[in-house]
Amino acid sequence: MTKAELYDLKYTLSDFIYPRLKEFKDKVDRKNAPSIPDFLNIEHFSKDTPFEEKEKYWSELLGEMIIPFEYHVYPENFEHLELKEVNEKVERGLKIFAEYFINLWF
């Protein structure tokens, strides 16, 4: 490990996490995810909610999770947004990432 990797660790972690989260979401979108969260803590979901509806919601959450890592790898993708909006998206994505971290498996 180099000093540069530790100097601003968020960039090192984002370089690792971003492409993997994107691939994970792609697998969900291609219906290659055998497991998704049950989302019983989400008000409009129940045990009877169709898998496809949960799968769509999971994909949306994954998209939001990707944003903070993409921002740190490709900040130019966010130049069209106001800094306040970027910060809100990054904060929301990190909260979702932390909440569903244990669900990132197949």
Secondary structure, DSSP 8 states (H G I E B T S, - for coil): --HHHHHTHHHHHHHHHHHHHHHHHHHHHTT--S-----TTSTT--TTS-HHHHHHHHHHHHHHHHHHHHHHH-GGGGTTS-HHHHHHHHHHHHHHHHHHGGG---
